[in-house]
Amino acid sequence: TSAIADTGTSLVALPTPMTESIWAAIGATPNNDGSNLASIDCNAAAPDVVFTFSNTPYAVPSSAYILPNGNGNCITGFVGGNDPSSNDPSPPAIFGDVFLRVWYSHYDVSGRRVG
């Protein structure tokens, strides 16, 4: 799966199966409202979620991905639904603010890489 670092995206958008695996690992409950979001206890002692790029692991702590939703409950910072379609058979994962607030990003335009 390819990936994009996007400061204009709040959450981390992933293919649904990947997101569902993360939700299960952190103890979140999928919302059944079509939002592709999941609820989680605001005080959950959830583990770090680790993404690996070019053999380098990047951990995102629960303090970065457990987000208040404004009504006294919390959601995860991981959204599903970024799935293959006939228009885009291999959509990239989108790493938004939930990830970028934790990891400093260097954009090397001439080298065509992010690190």
C-alpha positions in Angstrom: 0.0 0.0 0.0 1.3 3.4 -0.9 1.0 6.3 1.6 0.5 10.1 1.6 1.4 12.4 4.5 -1.4 15.1 4.4 -1.6 18.0 6.8 -5.1 18.7 5.4 -6.5 15.4 6.7 -7.3 15.1 10.4 -7.3 11.3 10.8 -5.4 8.3 9.4 -7.5 6.9 6.5 -6.8 3.3 5.7 -8.4 0.4 3.8 -11.3 -1.0 5.9 -9.7 -4.4 6.7 -6.6 -2.7 8.0 -8.6 -0.2 10.1 -10.8 -3.0 11.5 -7.6 -4.9 12.6 -6.4 -1.8 14.4 -9.7 -1.2 16.1 -9.8 -4.8 17.3 -6.2 -4.5 18.6 -6.9 -1.3 20.6 -10.3 -2.3 21.9 -12.4 0.1 19.8 -16.0 -0.6 18.8 -17.0 0.2 15.1 -19.8 2.7 14.8 -22.6 1.3 12.7 -23.7 4.6 11.3 -21.8 4.5 8.0 -19.1 6.9 9.2 -16.3 4.3 9.0 -15.2 5.5 12.5 -15.0 3.6 15.8 -15.7 4.5 19.4 -13.2 3.9 22.2 -13.2 4.6 26.0 -11.7 8.0 26.5 -9.6 6.6 29.4 -8.6 3.4 27.6 -5.1 2.1 28.3 -4.7 1.3 24.6 -1.4 0.2 23.0 0.6 2.2 20.6 -0.2 1.6 17.0 2.9 1.1 15.0 3.3 1.7 11.2 6.4 0.7 9.3 7.8 2.6 6.4 10.9 1.3 4.7 11.6 -1.0 7.6 11.4 1.8 10.2 8.7 1.6 12.8 6.7 4.7 13.8 4.6 4.4 16.9 1.5 6.4 17.5 0.5 6.5 21.2 -3.1 6.3 22.4 -2.8 9.9 23.6 -2.6 10.9 19.9 -5.3 8.7 18.5 -8.0 8.7 21.2 -10.0 11.8 20.3 -13.0 13.4 22.0 -16.0 13.7 19.7 -17.7 16.6 21.6 -20.4 14.6 23.4 -18.4 13.1 26.2 -17.3 10.1 24.2 -14.2 9.4 22.1 -13.4 8.0 18.7 -10.2 6.6 17.3 -8.1 8.6 14.9 -8.3 5.8 12.4 -11.0 5.8 9.7 -11.8 3.1 7.3 -13.3 3.2 3.8 -10.2 4.1 1.8 -10.8 1.0 -0.2 -10.0 -0.1 -3.8 -12.6 0.7 -6.4 -13.0 0.6 -10.1 -11.9 4.2 -10.3 -8.9 3.7 -8.0 -7.8 0.1 -7.6 -5.0 1.0 -5.2 -5.7 4.1 -3.2 -3.0 5.3 -0.9 -3.2 5.3 2.9 -3.5 8.9 4.1 -1.6 9.8 7.2 -3.1 13.0 8.6 -2.7 15.0 11.7 -3.1 12.1 14.1 0.2 10.8 12.8 1.9 14.0 11.8 1.4 15.6 15.3 3.6 12.7 16.7 6.3 12.5 14.0 8.3 15.3 12.5 8.1 15.1 8.7 10.8 16.3 6.3 9.6 16.8 2.7 12.5 16.4 0.2 10.9 17.7 -3.0 14.0 17.3 -5.2 14.6 13.8 -3.9 10.9 12.9 -4.2 10.7 11.5 -0.7 9.3 12.1 2.8 11.2 11.2 5.9 
